[in-house]
Amino acid sequence: MSPSVGAPRALADVYGRGVAVSARPALETAVPASRHRTTRDALSARPVAIAAGTPLICSAGGTDPALLAQLRDGGLPVGTDLREFRTEAEFAARVTEARLDGLLLAMEYPLPTSLCPDEDAVKTARLVGFLNNKASIGTFVSPRFQARRGVVSRADLAEAAPAGESWVLKAATDDAHGASLDVYLHRAGERVVLPLFADVLDEFVVEEYLDLLRNWGVQLYVGTDAVARLLAVTEQRVDEAGVYVGGLFGAVTQPPADLLAECVAITQRAADVGYRGLCSLDCAQTADGRLVMLDLNFRITGGSVPLLALQSVRPDALDGPAESVKLVVAAPLADLLVELRPALAAGGLLVTSGHDTARTDDSARQSTLQLLVHGDDPDDVSARRRALEAKVRR
């Protein structure tokens, strides 16, 4: 069950040749069009650092010259065929152009078949949507590893999610919005304040609220040979509300062997019905000893990109402690990179992706930078990660 020899370093090692990758969710139909524009564009640019020669359809916010220079200085296989867009219309045009160039599209989120017909896709939009639907987890996970959950309609939501009990609410949709529809955690006795998606979707997953002892993100991939392989095991850092804020890499507590085997088996079941690409399976051990699968993320994630990046430039660091961190500021990305120059020069810090909305027609003004802090001492790595977070909060 150890990570496979010859682990991928760039997108072509996973998807093969003749493929263009699009990691951008489609325009949401269930929420206001502008609400998650910044997130959607930033997701499209996340694989820039590991694209190498693979055509990548990405937001121009991720191709800032200062950012690309920093990624190259870090030794990463930066994309050489970046098909950038600045507007919604340009995004659609880049997808169409890739198809006309004879490339198959590897969509990480489902796109309308009117934009990318099934015959032009590595994996169909229907499959990608189904695999990432929170209501589909029972189809691929063995009963032993399933948490107690149920799919309920909007009409039945109030009865299924009472204020006096603890529960988790998730969106049940094939649209796979890509962090646009947040998970909502409710603790017994607190006031119920349902998220926006409760007003716009028809179905939801209500799941038991678990007391977690360990929370892993098991990173896997399915290459062109349709075989599921383990990439690495990461642990997840979450905030007080239970929202993912970063990952722990390298020197992490390993899951029990049977849970790890189930993760590989789940991915192989997805491969058998046509899935190709990277994926991250969220699983956990509860305080009372249960092993459960929480979420299936069949797409490029915040855990997979740093792993491929380290595999490219510092494979020796894969066995040591490392932590990912996301910095978000209302300032130009180039200015943030200048501020971080001393920390980058000191070593043990790798920029893995970034995005600046000023290079698009997005009305928001926001820069996002993803970094990986690595070293030999886990306490030092955590301290340097916290120092970076404090730098942007001051």
N, C-alpha and C positions, 0 to 999 in steps of 0.2 A: 504493500500500500504506500510505499515511499514515492515521492515525486519522480516522474519518469526521466530517464536520461535523455538529453537532447530537448529539454523543455523549450517552448517557444520564446523568442526574443522580440519578434515583430509580428505585425498582423499577417503577413504572407505565410508565416510558419503555421498559422492556424487555418486561414481561409484558402490558401493556395493562390495560384496566379489566375489572371483573367477576372478578378473580382474587385469591385469598388465597395467601400464600406461607408455606411451612413449611420451614425450613432445619435441621430436627432429624433426625438418624439415628434409625431405629427401634430398639427395644429389641433388643440383641444376643442371639442364640440360641446363639452359639458360645463366648461368654466369660461369666464371672460377671456377673450383672445390674448389680452396683454398681460394677464396675471402671472404667467410663468414663462414669459418670453426669454428672460435672462437665463433662467435655468436650462431651458431647452437648447439655447445657443451654446451655453458653456458645455453641456453634455456632448454636443456635436464635435467640440474641439478637444475633448479629453484624450483621444488616441493619437493626436498629432505627434507626440514624442516617440511613439513606437510604430508609426506608419511605414517608415522606410520607403520602398518603392510602390506600395499599395495605394491606388487612388483613394483619397479620403475626401468626402463631401463634408466640409466643415465651415463654421462661421468665421468670417474675417476677424472677429474678435480674438480668435485663437492663433492668428498668424501675424501678430504684432512683431515687427523686426527685432525689437529688443528681446522679446520672449524667445523667438526662434534662435537667436544668437546664444542665449543662455542655455537652451536645451542642447544645442550643438556643443557648446563648451563643456557640458556635462557628459559628453560622449554618447548621447542617446541616438538611436536610429530615426532621426526626425524625417517626417514625410517629405518626399521629393515631388509628389504629385498631389498637392493640396488644392482641391477645387472649392474655392471659397465662395461664400454668399454673404450678402449684406442685408437682404430683404427676404420676405416670404416668397415673393415671386422668383427671386434668384435661386432660392433653395430648390424649388420645383424644377427650374431650368437646369440646374446641375444634375439632378436625378435623371431627367430626360436625356441630357447629353451623355451621361455615362451609359445608358441603355443603347443609345445610337452608336456609341463607340464599340458596341459588342460586349460590354462588361456585364457580368451578373452582379446584382446588388445584394450585399449582405446587410440587411436592415436590422439594427439592434432593437428598434421599436417598430410596431406595425405601421406601414404607410398605406394609404388608399390604393386599391388595385387599379384605379384610374390613373394613378401616378406611376405605379410599378406593378404591372401584371405578374401573376404567379410564375409564368414561364421565364421571366427575366430576373427571378429572385433565387438566391441560394437557399433560402428558407422562406416559406410563404408568410404573408402578413397574418393569415388566420392562425397558423401554427405559433408564431411568435406571441400573438395576443393571447392565445389559449394557455401557453406555457407560463406566462407571466400573470395570468389572472389569479388573484388570491383565492378564488373559489375552486381552482383546479388542482390544488395541492394533493387532495385525496386520490386523484387519478394516478399519481406517480409515486406516492409515498406508502410504504408498507404500514398497515394498521398499527403495528407496535410503536411506530415513531410519530404517530399523529397526535397533536393536541386536540382537545375537545373543541370543536367549532361547528358552526352551522351557517347556512346561507339563508338570509331572511329578506323579505321585500320591504320596501319603505313603509308600507301600511302596518307591518308587524314589528317594526324596529323598536318602538317604544316599549312594547311588551318584552322583547328579547334582550333589551339592554336597560334594566332598571337602575335607578340611582343607588339603591341599597346594596348592589353587588359590584364586584370588580370584573371588568371585561376589556377586551381590545376590539376596536372597530376598524375594519379594513374595507377598501373599495373592491367590489366584485365587478370587474369590467375587462373586456378583451382589448380595450384601447391602450392599456399599458402607458400611462401618461408620463412616466419617468419623473417621479418625485413631485408631480403636480398634485396628486391626491394623497395627502399625508395620512399615516396611521394615527389613530386616536386612542389613547390609553385612558381608561377611567378607573379610579379607585373608589371602592365602596364608601358611600357617605358624602362624597364630593358632589357639587352641583354639575349636572350634565350640560355641557356646552358643545353640541355637535358641530363638527367641522363643515365647511362649505359643501363638500361632496355629498353630504347627507341630504342636501336639498336638490341635487341635480342628477343623482343616479337612482336606478330602480332596485338594485340588489346590493347587499352588503354581507360581509363575513363578520360574525360575532364570535370571538374566540376567547377561551379562558385566559385569565390574567395569571401569568406564571411567575413564581419567585425563582429567578435565574441565579445559578451559581456560576456557570460559565456560559459564554455566548460566542460561538465561533462563526466565521465566514469561511467555508471550505471552497477553495478556488479550483475549478476544473476546466477542461476544454474538450471539444470534439473536433478533430481535424478532418481532413478530406477522406480519411479511411473509415469514418463513422465509428470510431472507437473512443469511448470516454476515458480520459486520463486525468489523474490528479496533478494539479500544478503546485499547490501548497495549502497549508492551513494557516489562517489568520484568526486573531481574536478581534472583537469589536468593542470600541469605546462608544458609550452612549451617554447623553446628558441626563439631567434629572427627570426629564419627561420621557426618557426611553428612546430618544431620536438618535440615530447614528451620527457620530461626529468625527470618526476616524478609525483607523485600524492599527492593530499591533502585528508586527511581522517578525519572522525569524524565530527567535527564542520564545516560543509560546507554549502553553500547556496543550498537549495533544489530546484530541477526543478519543474516547474508547474505540477500539478497533471495529466493533460492530456498527457503531454510528458512522465511522468513516467509510466502511464498506457499503452502507446504505446510501451514502452520498454518491459514490461511484455508480451504484446500481440505478439510482434515480436518473443520473445523467445519461447512462446507457439506454434507459427506457426512452428518454427524450431523443437520443440519437437514433434509436430504432424507428421513430416516426418522422425523422427528417431533420432534426436540429443539428446545426453546425455552428461552432463558435465558442466563445468563452462563457462561463457562467459562475455564479457564486451562490452557494446554498447556505442559508442562515439556519443554524441549528444550535441546540443548547442542552445543558444539563441543569435540571432544576435542583432546588435545595433538598428535595426529598428523593433525589436519585433518578428521576425519570430522564430519558433521552428523547428529545422531540425535535422535529423539523418545523421551523417557524415560517420561512419564506423561500421560494425558489426564484432566483433572479437570473433568467436565461438571457444574458446580455453582457456587454462590457461594463464593468463596475469600477468603483473607486478602489476596490481591492486588487483587481486584475492588472490594471495599468502599472502601479508601482512594482509589482512582482516582475512583469516583463521588463520594466526599466532596469531593475537591479540585476536581472539575469543578463542584460546586455552589457552593463558597465561595471558592476561589482558583484559577480556571482559569489565571491567569498563572503559578502555581507549578508547573504541569504540565511546563514546559520546564526547570525548575531541579532541583537535587538534592533528594531526599527519601528517608527511610528509615523503614520501619515497625518497631515494637518491641512486644513483649508483656511486660507486667509481671504476675507472679503472686505474691500475698502471702497469708499466713494472718492477715488482718486485714480489718475492714469496708471495703468499697469507698469509703464516704464519707470514711473516715480517709485513705485513699490519695489521694483527690482533694484533700483539704485540704493534704496534704504537697506535692502537685505544683502548688499554686496559684501560687507565685512563678514557676515555669517557664512555666506557662500564660499568666500575665500578661505575661511578657517577650515573647511572640509566637513564631512559628515552630514552634508545637506544637499539634497538633489531636488531640483524643480522638475515636476513630472507633467504639469499642464497649466494652462492659464487662459484667461479670457478678459477682454476689455470691450464693454458695450459701445464705447465711443467710436469704434471702427464699424459699427452697424447702424441701422436706422432705429434701433431701440431707444425709446425716450428716456429710459433709466440711465443713470450714470453710475456704473459699478464695475470694479475689477475683481477678478477671482484668481487666486493662485493656489495650486496644489503642490505640496512639497512632501518629501520623505526625509525624516531625520533618522540617521543610522550611526552606529558606533559599536563599542565593545561593552560599555557599562549601561545596563538598562535604566539606572537612576539618572545618569547623565543625559541619556536620550530623552527621557521624560521631562527633565528640567529644561533642556533646550527647546523641546516642543512647546512647553508652557510659556517660555520666554517669547517665542514667536507669536503665540496667541495674545499675550499681554501687549506686545508691540502694536498690534492693530486695534486693541481695545482702549488704549490710553486716550 
